[in-house]
Amino acid sequence: MARARSDSPLLFEIIEKPDFSFETKAMADGLWPVAGMDEAGRGPLAGPVVAAAVVLDPANIPDGLDDSKRLSHLQREALFVRILGSALAVSMASISAEGIDGSNILKASLEAMRRALVGLSVQPKLALADGRDVPPGLPCAGRALIKGDQRSQSIAAASIVAKVMRDRMMCGCGNHHDRYGFEVHMGYATARHRTAIEAHGPVARLHRVSFAPFRLGGTEVAEEESLAGLD
């Protein structure tokens, strides 16, 4: 007789932590170096999408690597420094709001990851990408891992680097455009951000005008200079 499945709630939540098993298996198959790739900033109304690629040193992996969304700001900043100081190679790339508007956010995210991988000082034989899609045009084999930043330490490291770099970019935007609060919400559609857009309009080349509410509301873009160097 089949055992009845309990509908009682779990006493505690099991949180999966990333490890190095995918990378170890690749090494055993002769696919080394292995790079992890991830991006930050797919959802916001403003700013670039930023990607990172990281090749970790198997003998010197920082403790505490995890999905950047499950870490505090201070934890991310500390791990960012440790990753840059211990990894065999780290590379970052971004696609501006204009680039996102010219294609779409999925294509822009994948292209940013491809650029980050190509920029590595170490040529990987395998790239592990967070999500469902492998960026097209990679110079090596690629594998997509759903929730990869919670499963692979290399992807988790890339997620932290991408998140920290994008947050720093948006803080710079906040200093330049102090009416919008970018340094607080990082371009996401918070009430404060939407109110600022309604009051002052979107910032040219910084807001993603292909996103709602701009596309649906028909808001015209303000003729105001945004920060340079986000591409």
mmCIF file of the C-alpha atoms, coordinates in Angstrom:
data_MODEL
# 
_entry.id   MODEL 
# 
loop_
_atom_site.group_PDB 
_atom_site.id 
_atom_site.type_symbol 
_atom_site.label_atom_id 
_atom_site.label_alt_id 
_atom_site.label_comp_id 
_atom_site.label_asym_id 
_atom_site.label_entity_id 
_atom_site.label_seq_id 
_atom_site.pdbx_PDB_ins_code 
_atom_site.Cartn_x 
_atom_site.Cartn_y 
_atom_site.Cartn_z 
_atom_site.occupancy 
_atom_site.B_iso_or_equiv 
_atom_site.pdbx_formal_charge 
_atom_site.auth_seq_id 
_atom_site.auth_comp_id 
_atom_site.auth_asym_id 
_atom_site.auth_atom_id 
_atom_site.pdbx_PDB_model_num 
ATOM 1   C CA . MET A 1 1   ? 0.000  0.000  0.000   1.00 0.00 ? 1   MET A CA 1 
ATOM 2   C CA . ALA A 1 2   ? 1.298  3.435  -0.903  1.00 0.00 ? 2   ALA A CA 1 
ATOM 3   C CA . ARG A 1 3   ? 2.252  5.605  2.008   1.00 0.00 ? 3   ARG A CA 1 
ATOM 4   C CA . ALA A 1 4   ? 0.009  8.631  2.465   1.00 0.00 ? 4   ALA A CA 1 
ATOM 5   C CA . ARG A 1 5   ? 1.761  11.956 1.978   1.00 0.00 ? 5   ARG A CA 1 
ATOM 6   C CA . SER A 1 6   ? 1.634  14.213 5.005   1.00 0.00 ? 6   SER A CA 1 
ATOM 7   C CA . ASP A 1 7   ? 0.153  17.680 4.587   1.00 0.00 ? 7   ASP A CA 1 
ATOM 8   C CA . SER A 1 8   ? 1.742  18.901 7.829   1.00 0.00 ? 8   SER A CA 1 
ATOM 9   C CA . PRO A 1 9   ? 4.078  21.888 7.449   1.00 0.00 ? 9   PRO A CA 1 
ATOM 10  C CA . LEU A 1 10  ? 7.822  21.362 7.758   1.00 0.00 ? 10  LEU A CA 1 
ATOM 11  C CA . LEU A 1 11  ? 9.323  22.242 11.123  1.00 0.00 ? 11  LEU A CA 1 
ATOM 12  C CA . PHE A 1 12  ? 12.036 24.234 9.338   1.00 0.00 ? 12  PHE A CA 1 
ATOM 13  C CA . GLU A 1 13  ? 12.832 25.381 5.824   1.00 0.00 ? 13  GLU A CA 1 
ATOM 14  C CA . ILE A 1 14  ? 15.649 23.549 4.054   1.00 0.00 ? 14  ILE A CA 1 
ATOM 15  C CA . ILE A 1 15  ? 17.811 26.170 2.364   1.00 0.00 ? 15  ILE A CA 1 
ATOM 16  C CA . GLU A 1 16  ? 19.998 24.858 -0.427  1.00 0.00 ? 16  GLU A CA 1 
ATOM 17  C CA . LYS A 1 17  ? 23.522 26.274 -0.455  1.00 0.00 ? 17  LYS A CA 1 
ATOM 18  C CA . PRO A 1 18  ? 25.777 26.408 -3.516  1.00 0.00 ? 18  PRO A CA 1 
ATOM 19  C CA . ASP A 1 19  ? 28.752 24.049 -3.690  1.00 0.00 ? 19  ASP A CA 1 
ATOM 20  C CA . PHE A 1 20  ? 31.569 23.198 -6.103  1.00 0.00 ? 20  PHE A CA 1 
ATOM 21  C CA . SER A 1 21  ? 30.158 19.887 -7.364  1.00 0.00 ? 21  SER A CA 1 
ATOM 22  C CA . PHE A 1 22  ? 29.373 21.024 -10.909 1.00 0.00 ? 22  PHE A CA 1 
ATOM 23  C CA . GLU A 1 23  ? 32.871 22.419 -11.252 1.00 0.00 ? 23  GLU A CA 1 
ATOM 24  C CA . THR A 1 24  ? 34.474 19.285 -9.765  1.00 0.00 ? 24  THR A CA 1 
ATOM 25  C CA . LYS A 1 25  ? 32.561 17.072 -12.205 1.00 0.00 ? 25  LYS A CA 1 
ATOM 26  C CA . ALA A 1 26  ? 33.670 19.269 -15.098 1.00 0.00 ? 26  ALA A CA 1 
ATOM 27  C CA . MET A 1 27  ? 37.290 19.032 -13.952 1.00 0.00 ? 27  MET A CA 1 
ATOM 28  C CA . ALA A 1 28  ? 37.023 15.241 -13.889 1.00 0.00 ? 28  ALA A CA 1 
ATOM 29  C CA . ASP A 1 29  ? 35.715 15.374 -17.469 1.00 0.00 ? 29  ASP A CA 1 
ATOM 30  C CA . GLY A 1 30  ? 38.659 17.485 -18.585 1.00 0.00 ? 30  GLY A CA 1 
ATOM 31  C CA . LEU A 1 31  ? 36.668 20.726 -18.731 1.00 0.00 ? 31  LEU A CA 1 
ATOM 32  C CA . TRP A 1 32  ? 38.774 23.176 -16.770 1.00 0.00 ? 32  TRP A CA 1 
ATOM 33  C CA . PRO A 1 33  ? 38.822 26.120 -16.207 1.00 0.00 ? 33  PRO A CA 1 
ATOM 34  C CA . VAL A 1 34  ? 35.115 26.559 -15.407 1.00 0.00 ? 34  VAL A CA 1 
ATOM 35  C CA . ALA A 1 35  ? 33.550 30.025 -15.271 1.00 0.00 ? 35  ALA A CA 1 
ATOM 36  C CA . GLY A 1 36  ? 30.347 30.989 -13.512 1.00 0.00 ? 36  GLY A CA 1 
ATOM 37  C CA . MET A 1 37  ? 28.182 33.705 -15.086 1.00 0.00 ? 37  MET A CA 1 
ATOM 38  C CA . ASP A 1 38  ? 25.304 35.740 -13.714 1.00 0.00 ? 38  ASP A CA 1 
ATOM 39  C CA . GLU A 1 39  ? 23.662 39.126 -14.125 1.00 0.00 ? 39  GLU A CA 1 
ATOM 40  C CA . ALA A 1 40  ? 22.008 41.766 -11.973 1.00 0.00 ? 40  ALA A CA 1 
ATOM 41  C CA . GLY A 1 41  ? 19.344 44.269 -12.910 1.00 0.00 ? 41  GLY A CA 1 
ATOM 42  C CA . ARG A 1 42  ? 16.848 42.554 -15.196 1.00 0.00 ? 42  ARG A CA 1 
ATOM 43  C CA . GLY A 1 43  ? 13.792 43.979 -13.446 1.00 0.00 ? 43  GLY A CA 1 
ATOM 44  C CA . PRO A 1 44  ? 14.444 47.678 -12.717 1.00 0.00 ? 44  PRO A CA 1 
ATOM 45  C CA . LEU A 1 45  ? 12.965 50.610 -14.624 1.00 0.00 ? 45  LEU A CA 1 
ATOM 46  C CA . ALA A 1 46  ? 16.343 52.346 -14.816 1.00 0.00 ? 46  ALA A CA 1 
ATOM 47  C CA . GLY A 1 47  ? 20.032 51.646 -15.216 1.00 0.00 ? 47  GLY A CA 1 
ATOM 48  C CA . PRO A 1 48  ? 22.096 49.000 -16.963 1.00 0.00 ? 48  PRO A CA 1 
ATOM 49  C CA . VAL A 1 49  ? 21.987 45.252 -16.700 1.00 0.00 ? 49  VAL A CA 1 
ATOM 50  C CA . VAL A 1 50  ? 25.365 44.151 -15.349 1.00 0.00 ? 50  VAL A CA 1 
ATOM 51  C CA . ALA A 1 51  ? 26.936 40.719 -15.743 1.00 0.00 ? 51  ALA A CA 1 
ATOM 52  C CA . ALA A 1 52  ? 29.989 39.051 -14.273 1.00 0.00 ? 52  ALA A CA 1 
ATOM 53  C CA . ALA A 1 53  ? 32.036 35.955 -15.042 1.00 0.00 ? 53  ALA A CA 1 
ATOM 54  C CA . VAL A 1 54  ? 34.228 34.361 -12.384 1.00 0.00 ? 54  VAL A CA 1 
ATOM 55  C CA . VAL A 1 55  ? 36.752 31.520 -12.427 1.00 0.00 ? 55  VAL A CA 1 
ATOM 56  C CA . LEU A 1 56  ? 37.273 30.470 -8.817  1.00 0.00 ? 56  LEU A CA 1 
ATOM 57  C CA . ASP A 1 57  ? 40.492 28.983 -7.478  1.00 0.00 ? 57  ASP A CA 1 
ATOM 58  C CA . PRO A 1 58  ? 39.491 25.472 -6.262  1.00 0.00 ? 58  PRO A CA 1 
ATOM 59  C CA . ALA A 1 59  ? 42.117 25.749 -3.526  1.00 0.00 ? 59  ALA A CA 1 
ATOM 60  C CA . ASN A 1 60  ? 40.929 29.135 -2.292  1.00 0.00 ? 60  ASN A CA 1 
ATOM 61  C CA . ILE A 1 61  ? 37.136 29.458 -2.418  1.00 0.00 ? 61  ILE A CA 1 
ATOM 62  C CA . PRO A 1 62  ? 35.774 32.194 -0.126  1.00 0.00 ? 62  PRO A CA 1 
ATOM 63  C CA . ASP A 1 63  ? 33.457 31.008 2.637   1.00 0.00 ? 63  ASP A CA 1 
ATOM 64  C CA . GLY A 1 64  ? 29.865 32.224 2.522   1.00 0.00 ? 64  GLY A CA 1 
ATOM 65  C CA . LEU A 1 65  ? 29.267 32.331 -1.239  1.00 0.00 ? 65  LEU A CA 1 
ATOM 66  C CA . ASP A 1 66  ? 25.545 32.359 -1.953  1.00 0.00 ? 66  ASP A CA 1 
ATOM 67  C CA . ASP A 1 67  ? 22.873 33.852 -4.161  1.00 0.00 ? 67  ASP A CA 1 
ATOM 68  C CA . SER A 1 68  ? 23.456 37.606 -3.849  1.00 0.00 ? 68  SER A CA 1 
ATOM 69  C CA . LYS A 1 69  ? 19.759 38.144 -3.071  1.00 0.00 ? 69  LYS A CA 1 
ATOM 70  C CA . ARG A 1 70  ? 20.138 36.067 0.092   1.00 0.00 ? 70  ARG A CA 1 
ATOM 71  C CA . LEU A 1 71  ? 23.014 38.186 1.380   1.00 0.00 ? 71  LEU A CA 1 
ATOM 72  C CA . SER A 1 72  ? 23.017 41.559 3.089   1.00 0.00 ? 72  SER A CA 1 
ATOM 73  C CA . HIS A 1 73  ? 24.699 44.601 1.594   1.00 0.00 ? 73  HIS A CA 1 
ATOM 74  C CA . LEU A 1 74  ? 27.632 44.279 3.995   1.00 0.00 ? 74  LEU A CA 1 
ATOM 75  C CA . GLN A 1 75  ? 28.011 40.554 3.279   1.00 0.00 ? 75  GLN A CA 1 
ATOM 76  C CA . ARG A 1 76  ? 28.056 41.201 -0.475  1.00 0.00 ? 76  ARG A CA 1 
ATOM 77  C CA . GLU A 1 77  ? 30.627 43.972 -0.165  1.00 0.00 ? 77  GLU A CA 1 
ATOM 78  C CA . ALA A 1 78  ? 32.932 41.802 1.977   1.00 0.00 ? 78  ALA A CA 1 
ATOM 79  C CA . LEU A 1 79  ? 32.621 38.820 -0.370  1.00 0.00 ? 79  LEU A CA 1 
ATOM 80  C CA . PHE A 1 80  ? 33.176 41.064 -3.407  1.00 0.00 ? 80  PHE A CA 1 
ATOM 81  C CA . VAL A 1 81  ? 36.605 42.020 -2.046  1.00 0.00 ? 81  VAL A CA 1 
ATOM 82  C CA . ARG A 1 82  ? 37.438 38.391 -1.214  1.00 0.00 ? 82  ARG A CA 1 
ATOM 83  C CA . ILE A 1 83  ? 36.355 37.146 -4.639  1.00 0.00 ? 83  ILE A CA 1 
ATOM 84  C CA . LEU A 1 84  ? 38.483 39.718 -6.438  1.00 0.00 ? 84  LEU A CA 1 
ATOM 85  C CA . GLY A 1 85  ? 41.416 38.844 -4.217  1.00 0.00 ? 85  GLY A CA 1 
ATOM 86  C CA . SER A 1 86  ? 41.215 35.054 -4.569  1.00 0.00 ? 86  SER A CA 1 
ATOM 87  C CA . ALA A 1 87  ? 39.646 34.163 -7.937  1.00 0.00 ? 87  ALA A CA 1 
ATOM 88  C CA . LEU A 1 88  ? 41.765 33.090 -10.898 1.00 0.00 ? 88  LEU A CA 1 
ATOM 89  C CA . ALA A 1 89  ? 39.880 35.539 -13.120 1.00 0.00 ? 89  ALA A CA 1 
ATOM 90  C CA . VAL A 1 90  ? 37.000 38.008 -12.834 1.00 0.00 ? 90  VAL A CA 1 
ATOM 91  C CA . SER A 1 91  ? 35.368 40.028 -15.590 1.00 0.00 ? 91  SER A CA 1 
ATOM 92  C CA . MET A 1 92  ? 32.376 42.375 -15.733 1.00 0.00 ? 92  MET A CA 1 
ATOM 93  C CA . ALA A 1 93  ? 30.277 43.852 -18.542 1.00 0.00 ? 93  ALA A CA 1 
ATOM 94  C CA . SER A 1 94  ? 27.085 45.874 -18.840 1.00 0.00 ? 94  SER A CA 1 
ATOM 95  C CA . ILE A 1 95  ? 24.420 46.843 -21.349 1.00 0.00 ? 95  ILE A CA 1 
ATOM 96  C CA . SER A 1 96  ? 22.937 50.324 -20.954 1.00 0.00 ? 96  SER A CA 1 
ATOM 97  C CA . ALA A 1 97  ? 19.256 51.223 -20.782 1.00 0.00 ? 97  ALA A CA 1 
ATOM 98  C CA . GLU A 1 98  ? 19.466 52.315 -24.427 1.00 0.00 ? 98  GLU A CA 1 
ATOM 99  C CA . GLY A 1 99  ? 20.887 48.920 -25.363 1.00 0.00 ? 99  GLY A CA 1 
ATOM 100 C CA . ILE A 1 100 ? 18.075 47.192 -23.489 1.00 0.00 ? 100 ILE A CA 1 
ATOM 101 C CA . ASP A 1 101 ? 15.465 49.354 -25.230 1.00 0.00 ? 101 ASP A CA 1 
ATOM 102 C CA . GLY A 1 102 ? 17.055 48.526 -28.590 1.00 0.00 ? 102 GLY A CA 1 
ATOM 103 C CA . SER A 1 103 ? 16.579 44.780 -28.141 1.00 0.00 ? 103 SER A CA 1 
ATOM 104 C CA . ASN A 1 104 ? 14.944 43.343 -25.007 1.00 0.00 ? 104 ASN A CA 1 
ATOM 105 C CA . ILE A 1 105 ? 16.020 42.576 -21.484 1.00 0.00 ? 105 ILE A CA 1 
ATOM 106 C CA . LEU A 1 106 ? 16.608 38.857 -22.066 1.00 0.00 ? 106 LEU A CA 1 
ATOM 107 C CA . LYS A 1 107 ? 18.858 39.437 -25.084 1.00 0.00 ? 107 LYS A CA 1 
ATOM 108 C CA . ALA A 1 108 ? 20.669 42.240 -23.272 1.00 0.00 ? 108 ALA A CA 1 
ATOM 109 C CA . SER A 1 109 ? 21.253 40.062 -20.204 1.00 0.00 ? 109 SER A CA 1 
ATOM 110 C CA . LEU A 1 110 ? 22.643 37.191 -22.267 1.00 0.00 ? 110 LEU A CA 1 
ATOM 111 C CA . GLU A 1 111 ? 24.853 39.549 -24.269 1.00 0.00 ? 111 GLU A CA 1 
ATOM 112 C CA . ALA A 1 112 ? 26.221 41.106 -21.087 1.00 0.00 ? 112 ALA A CA 1 
ATOM 113 C CA . MET A 1 113 ? 27.119 37.627 -19.809 1.00 0.00 ? 113 MET A CA 1 
ATOM 114 C CA . ARG A 1 114 ? 28.804 36.768 -23.108 1.00 0.00 ? 114 ARG A CA 1 
ATOM 115 C CA . ARG A 1 115 ? 30.871 39.963 -22.979 1.00 0.00 ? 115 ARG A CA 1 
ATOM 116 C CA . ALA A 1 116 ? 31.880 39.268 -19.394 1.00 0.00 ? 116 ALA A CA 1 
ATOM 117 C CA . LEU A 1 117 ? 33.019 35.757 -20.287 1.00 0.00 ? 117 LEU A CA 1 
ATOM 118 C CA . VAL A 1 118 ? 35.005 36.936 -23.313 1.00 0.00 ? 118 VAL A CA 1 
ATOM 119 C CA . GLY A 1 119 ? 36.735 39.501 -21.095 1.00 0.00 ? 119 GLY A CA 1 
ATOM 120 C CA . LEU A 1 120 ? 38.209 36.902 -18.723 1.00 0.00 ? 120 LEU A CA 1 
ATOM 121 C CA . SER A 1 121 ? 42.001 36.760 -18.566 1.00 0.00 ? 121 SER A CA 1 
ATOM 122 C CA . VAL A 1 122 ? 41.738 32.958 -18.314 1.00 0.00 ? 122 VAL A CA 1 
ATOM 123 C CA . GLN A 1 123 ? 40.076 31.107 -21.189 1.00 0.00 ? 123 GLN A CA 1 
ATOM 124 C CA . PRO A 1 124 ? 37.432 28.732 -19.731 1.00 0.00 ? 124 PRO A CA 1 
ATOM 125 C CA . LYS A 1 125 ? 36.497 25.404 -21.265 1.00 0.00 ? 125 LYS A CA 1 
ATOM 126 C CA . LEU A 1 126 ? 33.023 25.445 -19.697 1.00 0.00 ? 126 LEU A CA 1 
ATOM 127 C CA . ALA A 1 127 ? 30.722 28.307 -18.710 1.00 0.00 ? 127 ALA A CA 1 
ATOM 128 C CA . LEU A 1 128 ? 27.916 27.803 -16.186 1.00 0.00 ? 128 LEU A CA 1 
ATOM 129 C CA . ALA A 1 129 ? 25.110 30.346 -16.653 1.00 0.00 ? 129 ALA A CA 1 
ATOM 130 C CA . ASP A 1 130 ? 22.394 31.151 -14.150 1.00 0.00 ? 130 ASP A CA 1 
ATOM 131 C CA . GLY A 1 131 ? 18.903 30.663 -15.573 1.00 0.00 ? 131 GLY A CA 1 
ATOM 132 C CA . ARG A 1 132 ? 17.326 28.762 -18.432 1.00 0.00 ? 132 ARG A CA 1 
ATOM 133 C CA . ASP A 1 133 ? 19.419 30.049 -21.332 1.00 0.00 ? 133 ASP A CA 1 
ATOM 134 C CA . VAL A 1 134 ? 23.021 29.734 -22.450 1.00 0.00 ? 134 VAL A CA 1 
ATOM 135 C CA . PRO A 1 135 ? 24.228 33.024 -23.945 1.00 0.00 ? 135 PRO A CA 1 
ATOM 136 C CA . PRO A 1 136 ? 24.762 32.634 -27.707 1.00 0.00 ? 136 PRO A CA 1 
ATOM 137 C CA . GLY A 1 137 ? 28.218 33.107 -29.166 1.00 0.00 ? 137 GLY A CA 1 
ATOM 138 C CA . LEU A 1 138 ? 30.279 31.767 -26.266 1.00 0.00 ? 138 LEU A CA 1 
ATOM 139 C CA . PRO A 1 139 ? 33.867 30.762 -27.116 1.00 0.00 ? 139 PRO A CA 1 
ATOM 140 C CA . CYS A 1 140 ? 33.476 27.570 -25.046 1.00 0.00 ? 140 CYS A CA 1 
ATOM 141 C CA . ALA A 1 141 ? 30.893 25.006 -24.003 1.00 0.00 ? 141 ALA A CA 1 
ATOM 142 C CA . GLY A 1 142 ? 28.008 26.369 -21.957 1.00 0.00 ? 142 GLY A CA 1 
ATOM 143 C CA . ARG A 1 143 ? 25.446 24.986 -19.542 1.00 0.00 ? 143 ARG A CA 1 
ATOM 144 C CA . ALA A 1 144 ? 22.430 26.734 -18.037 1.00 0.00 ? 144 ALA A CA 1 
ATOM 145 C CA . LEU A 1 145 ? 21.484 26.014 -14.430 1.00 0.00 ? 145 LEU A CA 1 
ATOM 146 C CA . ILE A 1 146 ? 18.098 27.090 -13.090 1.00 0.00 ? 146 ILE A CA 1 
ATOM 147 C CA . LYS A 1 147 ? 18.696 28.750 -9.705  1.00 0.00 ? 147 LYS A CA 1 
ATOM 148 C CA . GLY A 1 148 ? 22.366 28.329 -10.475 1.00 0.00 ? 148 GLY A CA 1 
ATOM 149 C CA . ASP A 1 149 ? 23.361 31.000 -7.959  1.00 0.00 ? 149 ASP A CA 1 
ATOM 150 C CA . GLN A 1 150 ? 21.957 28.704 -5.257  1.00 0.00 ? 150 GLN A CA 1 
ATOM 151 C CA . ARG A 1 151 ? 23.667 25.594 -6.650  1.00 0.00 ? 151 ARG A CA 1 
ATOM 152 C CA . SER A 1 152 ? 27.089 26.567 -8.019  1.00 0.00 ? 152 SER A CA 1 
ATOM 153 C CA . GLN A 1 153 ? 29.675 28.543 -6.091  1.00 0.00 ? 153 GLN A CA 1 
ATOM 154 C CA . SER A 1 154 ? 31.116 29.928 -9.315  1.00 0.00 ? 154 SER A CA 1 
ATOM 155 C CA . ILE A 1 155 ? 27.725 31.316 -10.340 1.00 0.00 ? 155 ILE A CA 1 
ATOM 156 C CA . ALA A 1 156 ? 27.113 32.599 -6.806  1.00 0.00 ? 156 ALA A CA 1 
ATOM 157 C CA . ALA A 1 157 ? 30.422 34.476 -6.957  1.00 0.00 ? 157 ALA A CA 1 
ATOM 158 C CA . ALA A 1 158 ? 29.423 35.997 -10.290 1.00 0.00 ? 158 ALA A CA 1 
ATOM 159 C CA . SER A 1 159 ? 26.042 37.029 -8.890  1.00 0.00 ? 159 SER A CA 1 
ATOM 160 C CA . ILE A 1 160 ? 27.740 38.862 -6.016  1.00 0.00 ? 160 ILE A CA 1 
ATOM 161 C CA . VAL A 1 161 ? 30.195 40.678 -8.292  1.00 0.00 ? 161 VAL A CA 1 
ATOM 162 C CA . ALA A 1 162 ? 27.438 41.724 -10.707 1.00 0.00 ? 162 ALA A CA 1 
ATOM 163 C CA . LYS A 1 163 ? 25.137 42.920 -7.914  1.00 0.00 ? 163 LYS A CA 1 
ATOM 164 C CA . VAL A 1 164 ? 27.814 44.951 -6.122  1.00 0.00 ? 164 VAL A CA 1 
ATOM 165 C CA . MET A 1 165 ? 28.989 46.594 -9.343  1.00 0.00 ? 165 MET A CA 1 
ATOM 166 C CA . ARG A 1 166 ? 25.455 47.481 -10.431 1.00 0.00 ? 166 ARG A CA 1 
ATOM 167 C CA . ASP A 1 167 ? 24.575 48.892 -7.007  1.00 0.00 ? 167 ASP A CA 1 
ATOM 168 C CA . ARG A 1 168 ? 27.670 51.085 -7.151  1.00 0.00 ? 168 ARG A CA 1 
ATOM 169 C CA . MET A 1 169 ? 26.673 52.337 -10.595 1.00 0.00 ? 169 MET A CA 1 
ATOM 170 C CA . MET A 1 170 ? 23.201 53.204 -9.363  1.00 0.00 ? 170 MET A CA 1 
ATOM 171 C CA . CYS A 1 171 ? 24.593 55.010 -6.325  1.00 0.00 ? 171 CYS A CA 1 
ATOM 172 C CA . GLY A 1 172 ? 26.586 57.115 -8.772  1.00 0.00 ? 172 GLY A CA 1 
ATOM 173 C CA . CYS A 1 173 ? 23.381 57.816 -10.677 1.00 0.00 ? 173 CYS A CA 1 
ATOM 174 C CA . GLY A 1 174 ? 21.766 58.850 -7.400  1.00 0.00 ? 174 GLY A CA 1 
ATOM 175 C CA . ASN A 1 175 ? 24.524 61.372 -6.747  1.00 0.00 ? 175 ASN A CA 1 
ATOM 176 C CA . HIS A 1 176 ? 24.043 62.816 -10.235 1.00 0.00 ? 176 HIS A CA 1 
ATOM 177 C CA . HIS A 1 177 ? 20.217 62.765 -10.245 1.00 0.00 ? 177 HIS A CA 1 
ATOM 178 C CA . ASP A 1 178 ? 19.348 63.418 -6.613  1.00 0.00 ? 178 ASP A CA 1 
ATOM 179 C CA . ARG A 1 179 ? 15.603 63.811 -7.199  1.00 0.00 ? 179 ARG A CA 1 
ATOM 180 C CA . TYR A 1 180 ? 15.074 60.119 -8.016  1.00 0.00 ? 180 TYR A CA 1 
ATOM 181 C CA . GLY A 1 181 ? 16.677 58.228 -5.119  1.00 0.00 ? 181 GLY A CA 1 
ATOM 182 C CA . PHE A 1 182 ? 18.546 55.723 -7.293  1.00 0.00 ? 182 PHE A CA 1 
ATOM 183 C CA . GLU A 1 183 ? 21.017 55.117 -4.464  1.00 0.00 ? 183 GLU A CA 1 
ATOM 184 C CA . VAL A 1 184 ? 18.120 53.754 -2.360  1.00 0.00 ? 184 VAL A CA 1 
ATOM 185 C CA . HIS A 1 185 ? 15.994 51.694 -4.770  1.00 0.00 ? 185 HIS A CA 1 
ATOM 186 C CA . MET A 1 186 ? 18.654 50.942 -7.435  1.00 0.00 ? 186 MET A CA 1 
ATOM 187 C CA . GLY A 1 187 ? 16.191 51.712 -10.221 1.00 0.00 ? 187 GLY A CA 1 
ATOM 188 C CA . TYR A 1 188 ? 13.436 49.338 -9.144  1.00 0.00 ? 188 TYR A CA 1 
ATOM 189 C CA . ALA A 1 189 ? 9.789  50.382 -9.361  1.00 0.00 ? 189 ALA A CA 1 
ATOM 190 C CA . THR A 1 190 ? 9.296  51.475 -5.758  1.00 0.00 ? 190 THR A CA 1 
ATOM 191 C CA . ALA A 1 191 ? 6.658  54.025 -4.786  1.00 0.00 ? 191 ALA A CA 1 
ATOM 192 C CA . ARG A 1 192 ? 9.359  56.666 -4.340  1.00 0.00 ? 192 ARG A CA 1 
ATOM 193 C CA . HIS A 1 193 ? 10.771 55.985 -7.776  1.00 0.00 ? 193 HIS A CA 1 
ATOM 194 C CA . ARG A 1 194 ? 7.378  56.068 -9.511  1.00 0.00 ? 194 ARG A CA 1 
ATOM 195 C CA . THR A 1 195 ? 6.487  59.296 -7.745  1.00 0.00 ? 195 THR A CA 1 
ATOM 196 C CA . ALA A 1 196 ? 9.744  60.887 -8.907  1.00 0.00 ? 196 ALA A CA 1 
ATOM 197 C CA . ILE A 1 197 ? 9.089  59.780 -12.485 1.00 0.00 ? 197 ILE A CA 1 
ATOM 198 C CA . GLU A 1 198 ? 5.596  61.284 -12.368 1.00 0.00 ? 198 GLU A CA 1 
ATOM 199 C CA . ALA A 1 199 ? 6.974  64.552 -10.997 1.00 0.00 ? 199 ALA A CA 1 
ATOM 200 C CA . HIS A 1 200 ? 10.120 64.927 -13.115 1.00 0.00 ? 200 HIS A CA 1 
ATOM 201 C CA . GLY A 1 201 ? 9.761  62.514 -16.022 1.00 0.00 ? 201 GLY A CA 1 
ATOM 202 C CA . PRO A 1 202 ? 12.245 59.798 -16.983 1.00 0.00 ? 202 PRO A CA 1 
ATOM 203 C CA . VAL A 1 203 ? 15.952 60.538 -17.453 1.00 0.00 ? 203 VAL A CA 1 
ATOM 204 C CA . ALA A 1 204 ? 17.226 60.188 -21.002 1.00 0.00 ? 204 ALA A CA 1 
ATOM 205 C CA . ARG A 1 205 ? 19.526 57.204 -21.546 1.00 0.00 ? 205 ARG A CA 1 
ATOM 206 C CA . LEU A 1 206 ? 19.055 56.063 -17.970 1.00 0.00 ? 206 LEU A CA 1 
ATOM 207 C CA . HIS A 1 207 ? 15.405 55.008 -17.753 1.00 0.00 ? 207 HIS A CA 1 
ATOM 208 C CA . ARG A 1 208 ? 14.308 52.022 -19.820 1.00 0.00 ? 208 ARG A CA 1 
ATOM 209 C CA . VAL A 1 209 ? 11.603 53.615 -21.909 1.00 0.00 ? 209 VAL A CA 1 
ATOM 210 C CA . SER A 1 210 ? 10.566 50.282 -23.415 1.00 0.00 ? 210 SER A CA 1 
ATOM 211 C CA . PHE A 1 211 ? 9.409  49.203 -19.942 1.00 0.00 ? 211 PHE A CA 1 
ATOM 212 C CA . ALA A 1 212 ? 6.066  49.980 -18.333 1.00 0.00 ? 212 ALA A CA 1 
ATOM 213 C CA . PRO A 1 213 ? 5.009  52.539 -17.140 1.00 0.00 ? 213 PRO A CA 1 
ATOM 214 C CA . PHE A 1 214 ? 6.753  54.531 -19.893 1.00 0.00 ? 214 PHE A CA 1 
ATOM 215 C CA . ARG A 1 215 ? 5.539  52.397 -22.787 1.00 0.00 ? 215 ARG A CA 1 
ATOM 216 C CA . LEU A 1 216 ? 1.991  52.161 -21.414 1.00 0.00 ? 216 LEU A CA 1 
ATOM 217 C CA . GLY A 1 217 ? 1.750  55.679 -20.064 1.00 0.00 ? 217 GLY A CA 1 
ATOM 218 C CA . GLY A 1 218 ? 3.267  57.459 -23.040 1.00 0.00 ? 218 GLY A CA 1 
ATOM 219 C CA . THR A 1 219 ? 5.594  59.512 -20.837 1.00 0.00 ? 219 THR A CA 1 
ATOM 220 C CA . GLU A 1 220 ? 8.088  61.597 -22.766 1.00 0.00 ? 220 GLU A CA 1 
ATOM 221 C CA . VAL A 1 221 ? 11.752 61.357 -21.820 1.00 0.00 ? 221 VAL A CA 1 
ATOM 222 C CA . ALA A 1 222 ? 13.229 64.415 -20.136 1.00 0.00 ? 222 ALA A CA 1 
ATOM 223 C CA . GLU A 1 223 ? 16.149 66.014 -21.959 1.00 0.00 ? 223 GLU A CA 1 
ATOM 224 C CA . GLU A 1 224 ? 18.586 65.528 -19.100 1.00 0.00 ? 224 GLU A CA 1 
ATOM 225 C CA . GLU A 1 225 ? 22.054 64.060 -19.282 1.00 0.00 ? 225 GLU A CA 1 
ATOM 226 C CA . SER A 1 226 ? 22.561 60.729 -17.545 1.00 0.00 ? 226 SER A CA 1 
ATOM 227 C CA . LEU A 1 227 ? 25.833 59.360 -16.223 1.00 0.00 ? 227 LEU A CA 1 
ATOM 228 C CA . ALA A 1 228 ? 28.295 58.440 -18.914 1.00 0.00 ? 228 ALA A CA 1 
ATOM 229 C CA . GLY A 1 229 ? 30.081 55.110 -19.073 1.00 0.00 ? 229 GLY A CA 1 
ATOM 230 C CA . LEU A 1 230 ? 27.201 52.742 -18.316 1.00 0.00 ? 230 LEU A CA 1 
ATOM 231 C CA . ASP A 1 231 ? 27.653 50.778 -21.544 1.00 0.00 ? 231 ASP A CA 1 
# 
